[in-house]
């Protein structure tokens, strides 16, 4: 166990001191990705700070009846209603398509039966 740890440390040191082109490419990619992650986290923090109201705004809204919470609730209800309408519209279209396909299949079936009966006579 100790032997394997020492070998691992030795290989890592050698790679650090004498990097291969592949390892240096991996290292560049790692730092590049780290830079993008840092920028992303920074932008998320900025968005959170911009979207969260200051304490003065929260206190004034609290005195006015908490408009922010009711606005969120209204927005959620509106989105839920829109999603419900969208679902019903899509489901209705699918139902119409299904009924149309069934009607076509029934008509073809009746035609085959009629042709079969005529062929028997």
Biopython code that builds the backbone (N, CA, C, O; Angstrom):
import numpy as np
from Bio.PDB.StructureBuilder import StructureBuilder

atoms = [
    (1, "UNK", "N", (0.831, -1.185, 0.000)),
    (1, "UNK", "CA", (0.000, 0.000, 0.000)),
    (1, "UNK", "C", (0.875, 1.248, 0.000)),
    (1, "UNK", "O", (0.685, 2.155, -0.810)),
    (2, "UNK", "N", (1.826, 1.279, 0.911)),
    (2, "UNK", "CA", (2.738, 2.410, 0.989)),
    (2, "UNK", "C", (3.578, 2.499, -0.272)),
    (2, "UNK", "O", (3.870, 3.587, -0.767)),
    (3, "UNK", "N", (3.958, 1.345, -0.781)),
    (3, "UNK", "CA", (4.758, 1.283, -2.014)),
    (3, "UNK", "C", (3.973, 1.894, -3.178)),
    (3, "UNK", "O", (4.526, 2.678, -3.950)),
    (4, "UNK", "N", (2.682, 1.542, -3.313)),
    (4, "UNK", "CA", (1.870, 2.059, -4.416)),
    (4, "UNK", "C", (1.655, 3.565, -4.273)),
    (4, "UNK", "O", (1.640, 4.278, -5.277)),
    (5, "UNK", "N", (1.491, 4.058, -3.058)),
    (5, "UNK", "CA", (1.333, 5.496, -2.835)),
    (5, "UNK", "C", (2.601, 6.247, -3.223)),
    (5, "UNK", "O", (2.545, 7.313, -3.837)),
    (6, "UNK", "N", (3.747, 5.674, -2.854)),
    (6, "UNK", "CA", (5.017, 6.314, -3.213)),
    (6, "UNK", "C", (5.221, 6.326, -4.718)),
    (6, "UNK", "O", (5.717, 7.305, -5.275)),
    (7, "UNK", "N", (4.838, 5.233, -5.381)),
    (7, "UNK", "CA", (4.967, 5.178, -6.846)),
    (7, "UNK", "C", (4.052, 6.194, -7.508)),
    (7, "UNK", "O", (4.442, 6.849, -8.475)),
    (8, "UNK", "N", (2.853, 6.326, -6.998)),
    (8, "UNK", "CA", (1.906, 7.296, -7.535)),
    (8, "UNK", "C", (2.441, 8.713, -7.363)),
    (8, "UNK", "O", (2.381, 9.520, -8.291)),
    (9, "UNK", "N", (2.962, 9.016, -6.180)),
    (9, "UNK", "CA", (3.533, 10.345, -5.927)),
    (9, "UNK", "C", (4.708, 10.610, -6.854)),
    (9, "UNK", "O", (4.857, 11.715, -7.376)),
    (10, "UNK", "N", (5.537, 9.605, -7.056)),
    (10, "UNK", "CA", (6.694, 9.747, -7.928)),
    (10, "UNK", "C", (6.272, 10.012, -9.368)),
    (10, "UNK", "O", (6.847, 10.873, -10.035)),
    (11, "UNK", "N", (5.274, 9.281, -9.851)),
    (11, "UNK", "CA", (4.816, 9.508, -11.230)),
    (11, "UNK", "C", (4.182, 10.874, -11.378)),
    (11, "UNK", "O", (4.353, 11.533, -12.404)),
    (12, "UNK", "N", (3.448, 11.308, -10.359)),
    (12, "UNK", "CA", (2.840, 12.637, -10.429)),
    (12, "UNK", "C", (3.894, 13.731, -10.440)),
    (12, "UNK", "O", (3.768, 14.718, -11.165)),
    (13, "UNK", "N", (4.934, 13.554, -9.633)),
    (13, "UNK", "CA", (6.016, 14.543, -9.620)),
    (13, "UNK", "C", (6.734, 14.578, -10.958)),
    (13, "UNK", "O", (7.056, 15.652, -11.467)),
    (14, "UNK", "N", (6.984, 13.413, -11.527)),
    (14, "UNK", "CA", (7.656, 13.366, -12.823)),
    (14, "UNK", "C", (6.804, 14.020, -13.890)),
    (14, "UNK", "O", (7.318, 14.742, -14.744)),
    (15, "UNK", "N", (5.510, 13.772, -13.848)),
    (15, "UNK", "CA", (4.617, 14.376, -14.834)),
    (15, "UNK", "C", (4.567, 15.884, -14.650)),
    (15, "UNK", "O", (4.486, 16.632, -15.625)),
    (16, "UNK", "N", (4.615, 16.329, -13.402)),
    (16, "UNK", "CA", (4.600, 17.761, -13.132)),
    (16, "UNK", "C", (5.885, 18.418, -13.627)),
    (16, "UNK", "O", (5.849, 19.502, -14.209)),
    (17, "UNK", "N", (7.016, 17.761, -13.396)),
    (17, "UNK", "CA", (8.300, 18.332, -13.797)),
    (17, "UNK", "C", (8.556, 18.190, -15.295)),
    (17, "UNK", "O", (9.131, 19.087, -15.910)),
    (18, "UNK", "N", (8.141, 17.089, -15.878)),
    (18, "UNK", "CA", (8.343, 16.838, -17.306)),
    (18, "UNK", "C", (6.999, 16.502, -17.952)),
    (18, "UNK", "O", (6.717, 15.333, -18.216)),
    (19, "UNK", "N", (6.173, 17.511, -18.209)),
    (19, "UNK", "CA", (4.835, 17.217, -18.728)),
    (19, "UNK", "C", (4.888, 16.722, -20.184)),
    (19, "UNK", "O", (5.690, 17.187, -20.994)),
    (20, "UNK", "N", (4.024, 15.784, -20.472)),
    (20, "UNK", "CA", (3.892, 15.306, -21.848)),
    (20, "UNK", "C", (2.921, 16.229, -22.576)),
    (20, "UNK", "O", (2.163, 16.954, -21.931)),
    (21, "UNK", "N", (2.930, 16.214, -23.894)),
    (21, "UNK", "CA", (1.988, 17.078, -24.627)),
    (21, "UNK", "C", (0.527, 16.777, -24.271)),
    (21, "UNK", "O", (-0.293, 17.691, -24.183)),
    (22, "UNK", "N", (0.207, 15.508, -24.070)),
    (22, "UNK", "CA", (-1.174, 15.160, -23.732)),
    (22, "UNK", "C", (-1.556, 15.707, -22.363)),
    (22, "UNK", "O", (-2.653, 16.237, -22.183)),
    (23, "UNK", "N", (-0.643, 15.575, -21.393)),
    (23, "UNK", "CA", (-0.979, 16.062, -20.055)),
    (23, "UNK", "C", (-1.059, 17.580, -20.023)),
    (23, "UNK", "O", (-1.886, 18.144, -19.307)),
    (24, "UNK", "N", (-0.201, 18.247, -20.798)),
    (24, "UNK", "CA", (-0.271, 19.707, -20.826)),
    (24, "UNK", "C", (-1.552, 20.166, -21.514)),
    (24, "UNK", "O", (-2.121, 21.194, -21.144)),
    (25, "UNK", "N", (-2.014, 19.404, -22.524)),
    (25, "UNK", "CA", (-3.281, 19.747, -23.174)),
    (25, "UNK", "C", (-4.433, 19.566, -22.190)),
    (25, "UNK", "O", (-5.348, 20.387, -22.137)),
    (26, "UNK", "N", (-4.383, 18.487, -21.411)),
    (26, "UNK", "CA", (-5.416, 18.257, -20.405)),
    (26, "UNK", "C", (-5.418, 19.372, -19.375)),
    (26, "UNK", "O", (-6.473, 19.835, -18.943)),
    (27, "UNK", "N", (-4.223, 19.795, -18.988)),
    (27, "UNK", "CA", (-4.105, 20.848, -17.985)),
    (27, "UNK", "C", (-4.667, 22.165, -18.526)),
    (27, "UNK", "O", (-5.363, 22.887, -17.813)),
    (28, "UNK", "N", (-4.361, 22.473, -19.786)),
    (28, "UNK", "CA", (-4.906, 23.686, -20.408)),
    (28, "UNK", "C", (-6.428, 23.633, -20.451)),
    (28, "UNK", "O", (-7.111, 24.612, -20.148)),
    (29, "UNK", "N", (-6.939, 22.477, -20.832)),
    (29, "UNK", "CA", (-8.388, 22.316, -20.899)),
    (29, "UNK", "C", (-9.011, 22.469, -19.513)),
    (29, "UNK", "O", (-10.063, 23.092, -19.368)),
    (30, "UNK", "N", (-8.365, 21.904, -18.500)),
    (30, "UNK", "CA", (-8.866, 22.006, -17.140)),
    (30, "UNK", "C", (-8.947, 23.464, -16.702)),
    (30, "UNK", "O", (-9.968, 23.896, -16.167)),
    (31, "UNK", "N", (-7.875, 24.226, -16.926)),
    (31, "UNK", "CA", (-7.865, 25.627, -16.514)),
    (31, "UNK", "C", (-8.854, 26.453, -17.321)),
    (31, "UNK", "O", (-9.458, 27.388, -16.796)),
    (32, "UNK", "N", (-9.022, 26.116, -18.590)),
    (32, "UNK", "CA", (-9.983, 26.816, -19.438)),
    (32, "UNK", "C", (-11.396, 26.579, -18.912)),
    (32, "UNK", "O", (-12.190, 27.513, -18.793)),
    (33, "UNK", "N", (-11.703, 25.316, -18.599)),
    (33, "UNK", "CA", (-13.022, 24.992, -18.056)),
    (33, "UNK", "C", (-13.228, 25.653, -16.703)),
    (33, "UNK", "O", (-14.322, 26.134, -16.406)),
    (34, "UNK", "N", (-12.186, 25.679, -15.881)),
    (34, "UNK", "CA", (-12.285, 26.312, -14.569)),
    (34, "UNK", "C", (-12.600, 27.797, -14.723)),
    (34, "UNK", "O", (-13.373, 28.359, -13.948)),
    (35, "UNK", "N", (-11.999, 28.422, -15.723)),
    (35, "UNK", "CA", (-12.255, 29.843, -15.977)),
    (35, "UNK", "C", (-13.725, 30.055, -16.339)),
    (35, "UNK", "O", (-14.358, 30.990, -15.849)),
    (36, "UNK", "N", (-14.268, 29.183, -17.199)),
    (36, "UNK", "CA", (-15.668, 29.312, -17.590)),
    (36, "UNK", "C", (-16.603, 29.069, -16.404)),
    (36, "UNK", "O", (-17.620, 29.749, -16.269)),
    (37, "UNK", "N", (-16.270, 28.119, -15.559)),
    (37, "UNK", "CA", (-17.087, 27.833, -14.383)),
    (37, "UNK", "C", (-17.084, 29.043, -13.450)),
    (37, "UNK", "O", (-18.120, 29.410, -12.896)),
    (38, "UNK", "N", (-15.919, 29.653, -13.282)),
    (38, "UNK", "CA", (-15.814, 30.829, -12.416)),
    (38, "UNK", "C", (-16.664, 31.978, -12.962)),
    (38, "UNK", "O", (-17.360, 32.656, -12.206)),
    (39, "UNK", "N", (-16.604, 32.192, -14.282)),
    (39, "UNK", "CA", (-17.417, 33.250, -14.894)),
    (39, "UNK", "C", (-18.899, 32.961, -14.719)),
    (39, "UNK", "O", (-19.682, 33.866, -14.429)),
    (40, "UNK", "N", (-19.286, 31.704, -14.893)),
    (40, "UNK", "CA", (-20.688, 31.321, -14.762)),
    (40, "UNK", "C", (-21.174, 31.572, -13.339)),
    (40, "UNK", "O", (-22.247, 32.140, -13.140)),
    (41, "UNK", "N", (-20.388, 31.151, -12.348)),
    (41, "UNK", "CA", (-20.782, 31.362, -10.957)),
    (41, "UNK", "C", (-20.893, 32.847, -10.640)),
    (41, "UNK", "O", (-21.790, 33.271, -9.911)),
    (42, "UNK", "N", (-19.974, 33.634, -11.193)),
    (42, "UNK", "CA", (-20.003, 35.069, -10.961)),
    (42, "UNK", "C", (-21.280, 35.679, -11.552)),
    (42, "UNK", "O", (-21.917, 36.522, -10.920)),
    (43, "UNK", "N", (-21.651, 35.252, -12.761)),
    (43, "UNK", "CA", (-22.860, 35.794, -13.386)),
    (43, "UNK", "C", (-24.105, 35.374, -12.609)),
    (43, "UNK", "O", (-25.043, 36.160, -12.475)),
    (44, "UNK", "N", (-24.123, 34.152, -12.099)),
    (44, "UNK", "CA", (-25.264, 33.692, -11.296)),
    (44, "UNK", "C", (-25.388, 34.537, -10.034)),
    (44, "UNK", "O", (-26.490, 34.935, -9.658)),
    (45, "UNK", "N", (-24.257, 34.815, -9.376)),
    (45, "UNK", "CA", (-24.286, 35.653, -8.170)),
    (45, "UNK", "C", (-24.804, 37.043, -8.491)),
    (45, "UNK", "O", (-25.597, 37.599, -7.731)),
    (46, "UNK", "N", (-24.366, 37.610, -9.607)),
    (46, "UNK", "CA", (-24.830, 38.942, -9.989)),
    (46, "UNK", "C", (-26.332, 38.934, -10.245)),
    (46, "UNK", "O", (-27.040, 39.855, -9.836)),
    (47, "UNK", "N", (-26.821, 37.893, -10.923)),
    (47, "UNK", "CA", (-28.257, 37.801, -11.183)),
    (47, "UNK", "C", (-29.047, 37.682, -9.895)),
    (47, "UNK", "O", (-30.112, 38.285, -9.758)),
    (48, "UNK", "N", (-28.534, 36.907, -8.951)),
    (48, "UNK", "CA", (-29.226, 36.759, -7.675)),
    (48, "UNK", "C", (-29.280, 38.079, -6.930)),
    (48, "UNK", "O", (-30.301, 38.420, -6.333)),
    (49, "UNK", "N", (-28.184, 38.820, -6.965)),
    (49, "UNK", "CA", (-28.159, 40.104, -6.261)),
    (49, "UNK", "C", (-29.094, 41.098, -6.935)),
    (49, "UNK", "O", (-29.716, 41.917, -6.258)),
    (50, "UNK", "N", (-29.203, 41.039, -8.245)),
    (50, "UNK", "CA", (-30.092, 41.957, -8.953)),
    (50, "UNK", "C", (-31.551, 41.578, -8.740)),
    (50, "UNK", "O", (-32.416, 42.449, -8.650)),
    (51, "UNK", "N", (-31.826, 40.269, -8.660)),
    (51, "UNK", "CA", (-33.217, 39.834, -8.549)),
    (51, "UNK", "C", (-33.753, 39.924, -7.121)),
    (51, "UNK", "O", (-34.957, 40.096, -6.928)),
    (52, "UNK", "N", (-32.882, 39.811, -6.119)),
    (52, "UNK", "CA", (-33.356, 39.899, -4.740)),
    (52, "UNK", "C", (-33.513, 41.356, -4.353)),
    (52, "UNK", "O", (-32.592, 42.152, -4.534)),
    (53, "UNK", "N", (-34.677, 41.712, -3.820)),
    (53, "UNK", "CA", (-34.887, 43.104, -3.442)),
    (53, "UNK", "C", (-34.085, 43.457, -2.189)),
    (53, "UNK", "O", (-33.755, 42.593, -1.377)),
    (54, "UNK", "N", (-33.789, 44.723, -2.059)),
    (54, "UNK", "CA", (-33.056, 45.173, -0.878)),
    (54, "UNK", "C", (-33.962, 45.087, 0.344)),
    (54, "UNK", "O", (-35.176, 44.935, 0.212)),
    (55, "UNK", "N", (-33.373, 45.184, 1.530)),
    (55, "UNK", "CA", (-34.158, 45.062, 2.770)),
    (55, "UNK", "C", (-35.159, 46.203, 2.896)),
    (55, "UNK", "O", (-36.237, 46.021, 3.461)),
    (56, "UNK", "N", (-34.811, 47.378, 2.376)),
    (56, "UNK", "CA", (-35.743, 48.505, 2.443)),
    (56, "UNK", "C", (-36.980, 48.205, 1.594)),
    (56, "UNK", "O", (-38.102, 48.513, 1.996)),
    (57, "UNK", "N", (-36.776, 47.610, 0.434)),
    (57, "UNK", "CA", (-37.914, 47.270, -0.419)),
    (57, "UNK", "C", (-38.777, 46.203, 0.234)),
    (57, "UNK", "O", (-40.004, 46.270, 0.167)),
    (58, "UNK", "N", (-38.149, 45.223, 0.863)),
    (58, "UNK", "CA", (-38.888, 44.157, 1.513)),
    (58, "UNK", "C", (-39.715, 44.720, 2.656)),
    (58, "UNK", "O", (-40.873, 44.339, 2.829)),
    (59, "UNK", "N", (-39.134, 45.626, 3.441)),
    (59, "UNK", "CA", (-39.864, 46.218, 4.557)),
    (59, "UNK", "C", (-41.033, 47.050, 4.057)),
    (59, "UNK", "O", (-42.121, 46.993, 4.631)),
    (60, "UNK", "N", (-40.823, 47.827, 2.991)),
    (60, "UNK", "CA", (-41.922, 48.648, 2.473)),
    (60, "UNK", "C", (-43.021, 47.776, 1.894)),
    (60, "UNK", "O", (-44.199, 48.110, 2.024)),
    (61, "UNK", "N", (-42.667, 46.670, 1.260)),
    (61, "UNK", "CA", (-43.674, 45.757, 0.727)),
    (61, "UNK", "C", (-44.417, 45.065, 1.865)),
    (61, "UNK", "O", (-45.617, 44.809, 1.769)),
    (62, "UNK", "N", (-43.691, 44.766, 2.944)),
    (62, "UNK", "CA", (-44.331, 44.146, 4.102)),
    (62, "UNK", "C", (-45.399, 45.055, 4.683)),
    (62, "UNK", "O", (-46.449, 44.585, 5.119)),
    (63, "UNK", "N", (-45.137, 46.342, 4.690)),
    (63, "UNK", "CA", (-46.109, 47.299, 5.194)),
    (63, "UNK", "C", (-47.282, 47.416, 4.240)),
    (63, "UNK", "O", (-48.410, 47.659, 4.669)),
    (64, "UNK", "N", (-47.026, 47.247, 2.948)),
    (64, "UNK", "CA", (-48.078, 47.380, 1.943)),
    (64, "UNK", "C", (-48.842, 46.076, 1.721)),
    (64, "UNK", "O", (-49.701, 46.022, 0.842)),
    (65, "UNK", "N", (-48.564, 45.051, 2.470)),
    (65, "UNK", "CA", (-49.316, 43.815, 2.334)),
    (65, "UNK", "C", (-48.541, 42.718, 1.637)),
    (65, "UNK", "O", (-49.141, 41.722, 1.231)),
    (66, "UNK", "N", (-47.254, 42.852, 1.481)),
    (66, "UNK", "CA", (-46.455, 41.777, 0.885)),
    (66, "UNK", "C", (-46.762, 41.559, -0.579)),
    (66, "UNK", "O", (-47.089, 40.441, -0.977)),
    (67, "UNK", "N", (-46.669, 42.565, -1.366)),
    (67, "UNK", "CA", (-46.991, 42.473, -2.796)),
    (67, "UNK", "C", (-46.114, 41.508, -3.551)),
    (67, "UNK", "O", (-46.564, 40.898, -4.521)),
    (68, "UNK", "N", (-44.880, 41.353, -3.135)),
    (68, "UNK", "CA", (-43.940, 40.487, -3.862)),
    (68, "UNK", "C", (-44.399, 39.032, -3.836)),
    (68, "UNK", "O", (-44.359, 38.338, -4.852)),
    (69, "UNK", "N", (-44.832, 38.584, -2.668)),
    (69, "UNK", "CA", (-45.280, 37.197, -2.535)),
    (69, "UNK", "C", (-46.547, 36.966, -3.341)),
    (69, "UNK", "O", (-46.697, 35.931, -3.990)),
    (70, "UNK", "N", (-47.460, 37.930, -3.301)),
    (70, "UNK", "CA", (-48.704, 37.764, -4.053)),
    (70, "UNK", "C", (-48.427, 37.827, -5.557)),
    (70, "UNK", "O", (-49.097, 37.148, -6.335)),
    (71, "UNK", "N", (-47.449, 38.632, -5.973)),
    (71, "UNK", "CA", (-47.090, 38.680, -7.390)),
    (71, "UNK", "C", (-46.518, 37.343, -7.834)),
    (71, "UNK", "O", (-46.818, 36.872, -8.931)),
    (72, "UNK", "N", (-45.694, 36.727, -6.989)),
    (72, "UNK", "CA", (-45.140, 35.411, -7.313)),
    (72, "UNK", "C", (-46.256, 34.398, -7.458)),
    (72, "UNK", "O", (-46.257, 33.582, -8.380)),
    (73, "UNK", "N", (-47.218, 34.458, -6.527)),
    (73, "UNK", "CA", (-48.336, 33.527, -6.552)),
    (73, "UNK", "C", (-49.152, 33.716, -7.834)),
    (73, "UNK", "O", (-49.550, 32.743, -8.475)),
    (74, "UNK", "N", (-49.393, 34.962, -8.195)),
    (74, "UNK", "CA", (-50.156, 35.258, -9.410)),
    (74, "UNK", "C", (-49.414, 34.759, -10.644)),
    (74, "UNK", "O", (-50.016, 34.195, -11.557)),
    (75, "UNK", "N", (-48.100, 34.973, -10.662)),
    (75, "UNK", "CA", (-47.298, 34.530, -11.796)),
    (75, "UNK", "C", (-47.350, 33.008, -11.907)),
    (75, "UNK", "O", (-47.469, 32.459, -13.002)),
    (76, "UNK", "N", (-47.258, 32.327, -10.750)),
    (76, "UNK", "CA", (-47.320, 30.864, -10.742)),
    (76, "UNK", "C", (-48.679, 30.387, -11.251)),
    (76, "UNK", "O", (-48.765, 29.460, -12.057)),
    (77, "UNK", "N", (-49.744, 31.042, -10.764)),
    (77, "UNK", "CA", (-51.082, 30.648, -11.198)),
    (77, "UNK", "C", (-51.261, 30.877, -12.689)),
    (77, "UNK", "O", (-51.853, 30.052, -13.384)),
    (78, "UNK", "N", (-50.741, 32.011, -13.183)),
    (78, "UNK", "CA", (-50.857, 32.319, -14.598)),
    (78, "UNK", "C", (-50.097, 31.281, -15.425)),
    (78, "UNK", "O", (-50.598, 30.799, -16.441)),
    (79, "UNK", "N", (-48.874, 30.937, -14.977)),
    (79, "UNK", "CA", (-48.098, 29.926, -15.686)),
    (79, "UNK", "C", (-48.803, 28.579, -15.641)),
    (79, "UNK", "O", (-48.846, 27.864, -16.642)),
    (80, "UNK", "N", (-49.355, 28.233, -14.486)),
    (80, "UNK", "CA", (-50.057, 26.960, -14.350)),
    (80, "UNK", "C", (-51.277, 26.937, -15.263)),
    (80, "UNK", "O", (-51.562, 25.922, -15.899)),
    (81, "UNK", "N", (-51.991, 28.046, -15.328)),
    (81, "UNK", "CA", (-53.167, 28.132, -16.188)),
    (81, "UNK", "C", (-52.756, 28.013, -17.652)),
    (81, "UNK", "O", (-53.404, 27.309, -18.427)),
    (82, "UNK", "N", (-51.671, 28.705, -18.031)),
    (82, "UNK", "CA", (-51.188, 28.627, -19.404)),
    (82, "UNK", "C", (-50.756, 27.210, -19.751)),
    (82, "UNK", "O", (-51.034, 26.717, -20.845)),
    (83, "UNK", "N", (-50.073, 26.558, -18.809)),
    (83, "UNK", "CA", (-49.651, 25.177, -19.053)),
    (83, "UNK", "C", (-50.857, 24.256, -19.184)),
    (83, "UNK", "O", (-50.870, 23.353, -20.020)),
    (84, "UNK", "N", (-51.859, 24.487, -18.362)),
    (84, "UNK", "CA", (-53.076, 23.675, -18.421)),
    (84, "UNK", "C", (-53.761, 23.863, -19.771)),
    (84, "UNK", "O", (-54.189, 22.892, -20.395)),
    (85, "UNK", "N", (-53.864, 25.122, -20.222)),
    (85, "UNK", "CA", (-54.489, 25.391, -21.521)),
    (85, "UNK", "C", (-53.683, 24.761, -22.650)),
    (85, "UNK", "O", (-54.248, 24.193, -23.585)),
    (86, "UNK", "N", (-52.380, 24.862, -22.560)),
    (86, "UNK", "CA", (-51.515, 24.277, -23.578)),
    (86, "UNK", "C", (-51.670, 22.764, -23.608)),
    (86, "UNK", "O", (-51.730, 22.162, -24.680)),
    (87, "UNK", "N", (-51.735, 22.151, -22.431)),
    (87, "UNK", "CA", (-51.909, 20.700, -22.344)),
    (87, "UNK", "C", (-53.248, 20.292, -22.961)),
    (87, "UNK", "O", (-53.316, 19.347, -23.746)),
    (88, "UNK", "N", (-54.319, 21.021, -22.594)),
    (88, "UNK", "CA", (-55.645, 20.678, -23.115)),
    (88, "UNK", "C", (-55.703, 20.849, -24.627)),
    (88, "UNK", "O", (-56.317, 20.040, -25.323)),
    (89, "UNK", "N", (-55.068, 21.896, -25.136)),
    (89, "UNK", "CA", (-55.051, 22.130, -26.584)),
    (89, "UNK", "C", (-54.323, 20.995, -27.293)),
    (89, "UNK", "O", (-54.821, 20.452, -28.279)),
    (90, "UNK", "N", (-53.144, 20.639, -26.792)),
    (90, "UNK", "CA", (-52.361, 19.568, -27.405)),
    (90, "UNK", "C", (-53.093, 18.243, -27.308)),
    (90, "UNK", "O", (-53.140, 17.476, -28.270)),
    (91, "UNK", "N", (-53.670, 17.974, -26.128)),
    (91, "UNK", "CA", (-54.392, 16.722, -25.923)),
    (91, "UNK", "C", (-55.610, 16.659, -26.847)),
    (91, "UNK", "O", (-55.917, 15.600, -27.396)),
    (92, "UNK", "N", (-56.302, 17.783, -27.020)),
    (92, "UNK", "CA", (-57.457, 17.848, -27.923)),
    (92, "UNK", "C", (-57.064, 17.563, -29.367)),
    (92, "UNK", "O", (-57.759, 16.835, -30.076)),
    (93, "UNK", "N", (-55.931, 18.148, -29.803)),
    (93, "UNK", "CA", (-55.449, 17.899, -31.161)),
    (93, "UNK", "C", (-55.087, 16.427, -31.341)),
    (93, "UNK", "O", (-55.397, 15.833, -32.374)),
    (94, "UNK", "N", (-54.438, 15.843, -30.351)),
    (94, "UNK", "CA", (-54.079, 14.427, -30.436)),
    (94, "UNK", "C", (-55.330, 13.562, -30.485)),
    (94, "UNK", "O", (-55.377, 12.569, -31.211)),
    (95, "UNK", "N", (-56.334, 13.937, -29.716)),
    (95, "UNK", "CA", (-57.586, 13.179, -29.700)),
    (95, "UNK", "C", (-58.272, 13.261, -31.064)),
    (95, "UNK", "O", (-58.783, 12.259, -31.564)),
    (96, "UNK", "N", (-58.283, 14.454, -31.667)),
    (96, "UNK", "CA", (-58.880, 14.611, -33.002)),
    (96, "UNK", "C", (-58.133, 13.764, -34.027)),
    (96, "UNK", "O", (-58.753, 13.108, -34.864)),
    (97, "UNK", "N", (-56.813, 13.776, -33.961)),
    (97, "UNK", "CA", (-56.004, 12.962, -34.875)),
    (97, "UNK", "C", (-56.312, 11.480, -34.699)),
    (97, "UNK", "O", (-56.444, 10.745, -35.678)),
    (98, "UNK", "N", (-56.424, 11.047, -33.450)),
    (98, "UNK", "CA", (-56.709, 9.640, -33.166)),
    (98, "UNK", "C", (-58.077, 9.248, -33.711)),
    (98, "UNK", "O", (-58.228, 8.187, -34.316)),
    (99, "UNK", "N", (-59.069, 10.102, -33.496)),
    (99, "UNK", "CA", (-60.417, 9.821, -33.986)),
    (99, "UNK", "C", (-60.417, 9.764, -35.508)),
    (99, "UNK", "O", (-61.066, 8.901, -36.101)),
    (100, "UNK", "N", (-59.685, 10.690, -36.145)),
    (100, "UNK", "CA", (-59.589, 10.684, -37.607)),
    (100, "UNK", "C", (-58.957, 9.403, -38.125)),
    (100, "UNK", "O", (-59.437, 8.827, -39.102)),
    (101, "UNK", "N", (-57.882, 8.947, -37.480)),
    (101, "UNK", "CA", (-57.224, 7.705, -37.900)),
    (101, "UNK", "C", (-58.156, 6.509, -37.720)),
    (101, "UNK", "O", (-58.236, 5.634, -38.582)),
    (102, "UNK", "N", (-58.856, 6.486, -36.593)),
    (102, "UNK", "CA", (-59.786, 5.393, -36.351)),
    (102, "UNK", "C", (-60.903, 5.383, -37.381)),
    (102, "UNK", "O", (-61.320, 4.320, -37.840)),
    (103, "UNK", "N", (-61.391, 6.572, -37.750)),
    (103, "UNK", "CA", (-62.451, 6.658, -38.758)),
    (103, "UNK", "C", (-61.951, 6.153, -40.115)),
    (103, "UNK", "O", (-62.671, 5.451, -40.825)),
    (104, "UNK", "N", (-60.714, 6.513, -40.468)),
    (104, "UNK", "CA", (-60.139, 6.038, -41.731)),
    (104, "UNK", "C", (-59.979, 4.522, -41.708)),
    (104, "UNK", "O", (-60.282, 3.846, -42.691)),
    (105, "UNK", "N", (-59.505, 3.996, -40.596)),
    (105, "UNK", "CA", (-59.325, 2.550, -40.492)),
    (105, "UNK", "C", (-60.671, 1.832, -40.564)),
    (105, "UNK", "O", (-60.780, 0.778, -41.191)),
    (106, "UNK", "N", (-61.685, 2.392, -39.933)),
    (106, "UNK", "CA", (-63.022, 1.798, -39.970)),
    (106, "UNK", "C", (-63.576, 1.821, -41.384)),
    (106, "UNK", "O", (-64.181, 0.848, -41.833)),
    (107, "UNK", "N", (-63.372, 2.941, -42.096)),
    (107, "UNK", "CA", (-63.861, 3.045, -43.473)),
    (107, "UNK", "C", (-63.166, 2.018, -44.367)),
    (107, "UNK", "O", (-63.824, 1.363, -45.176)),
    (108, "UNK", "N", (-61.855, 1.869, -44.236)),
    (108, "UNK", "CA", (-61.128, 0.870, -45.025)),
    (108, "UNK", "C", (-61.601, -0.538, -44.701)),
    (108, "UNK", "O", (-61.728, -1.379, -45.591)),
    (109, "UNK", "N", (-61.860, -0.791, -43.424)),
    (109, "UNK", "CA", (-62.326, -2.109, -43.000)),
    (109, "UNK", "C", (-63.691, -2.412, -43.615)),
    (109, "UNK", "O", (-63.935, -3.525, -44.082)),
    (110, "UNK", "N", (-64.580, -1.413, -43.611)),
    (110, "UNK", "CA", (-65.896, -1.594, -44.200)),
    (110, "UNK", "C", (-65.798, -1.809, -45.702)),
    (110, "UNK", "O", (-66.541, -2.614, -46.262)),
    (111, "UNK", "N", (-64.877, -1.087, -46.367)),
    (111, "UNK", "CA", (-64.676, -1.280, -47.807)),
    (111, "UNK", "C", (-64.208, -2.701, -48.104)),
    (111, "UNK", "O", (-64.689, -3.334, -49.043)),
    (112, "UNK", "N", (-63.268, -3.199, -47.302)),
    (112, "UNK", "CA", (-62.770, -4.571, -47.500)),
    (112, "UNK", "C", (-63.881, -5.589, -47.294)),
    (112, "UNK", "O", (-64.009, -6.548, -48.055)),
    (113, "UNK", "N", (-64.690, -5.368, -46.248)),
    (113, "UNK", "CA", (-65.789, -6.283, -45.986)),
    (113, "UNK", "C", (-66.798, -6.264, -47.115)),
    (113, "UNK", "O", (-67.302, -7.305, -47.537)),
    (114, "UNK", "N", (-67.091, -5.041, -47.608)),
    (114, "UNK", "CA", (-68.050, -4.914, -48.727)),
    (114, "UNK", "C", (-67.488, -5.600, -49.972)),
    (114, "UNK", "O", (-68.225, -6.290, -50.677)),
    (115, "UNK", "N", (-66.193, -5.421, -50.254)),
    (115, "UNK", "CA", (-65.574, -6.063, -51.414)),
    (115, "UNK", "C", (-65.567, -7.570, -51.237)),
    (115, "UNK", "O", (-65.766, -8.305, -52.204)),
    (116, "UNK", "N", (-65.347, -8.030, -50.047)),
    (116, "UNK", "CA", (-65.325, -9.457, -49.755)),
    (116, "UNK", "C", (-66.721, -10.056, -49.969)),
    (116, "UNK", "O", (-66.851, -11.140, -50.538)),
    (117, "UNK", "N", (-67.768, -9.347, -49.512)),
    (117, "UNK", "CA", (-69.140, -9.820, -49.692)),
    (117, "UNK", "C", (-69.520, -9.843, -51.165)),
    (117, "UNK", "O", (-70.181, -10.783, -51.608)),
    (118, "UNK", "N", (-69.122, -8.835, -51.938)),
    (118, "UNK", "CA", (-69.399, -8.797, -53.376)),
    (118, "UNK", "C", (-68.666, -9.899, -54.095)),
    (118, "UNK", "O", (-69.182, -10.458, -55.063)),
    (119, "UNK", "N", (-67.471, -10.223, -53.640)),
    (119, "UNK", "CA", (-66.684, -11.281, -54.255)),
    (119, "UNK", "C", (-67.289, -12.651, -54.008)),
    (119, "UNK", "O", (-67.123, -13.555, -54.828)),
    (120, "UNK", "N", (-67.986, -12.821, -52.894)),
    (120, "UNK", "CA", (-68.622, -14.078, -52.576)),
    (120, "UNK", "C", (-69.872, -14.313, -53.414)),
    (120, "UNK", "O", (-70.214, -15.463, -53.692)),
    (121, "UNK", "N", (-70.552, -13.264, -53.816)),
    (121, "UNK", "CA", (-71.820, -13.401, -54.560)),
    (121, "UNK", "C", (-71.562, -13.644, -55.968)),
    (121, "UNK", "O", (-72.500, -13.786, -56.752)),
]
sb = StructureBuilder()
sb.init_structure("model")
sb.init_model(0)
sb.init_chain("A")
sb.init_seg("    ")
for serial, (resi, resn, name, xyz) in enumerate(atoms, 1):
    if name == "N":
        sb.init_residue(resn, " ", resi, " ")
    sb.init_atom(name, np.array(xyz, "f"), 0.0, 1.0, " ", f" {name:<3s}", serial, name[0])
structure = sb.get_structure()
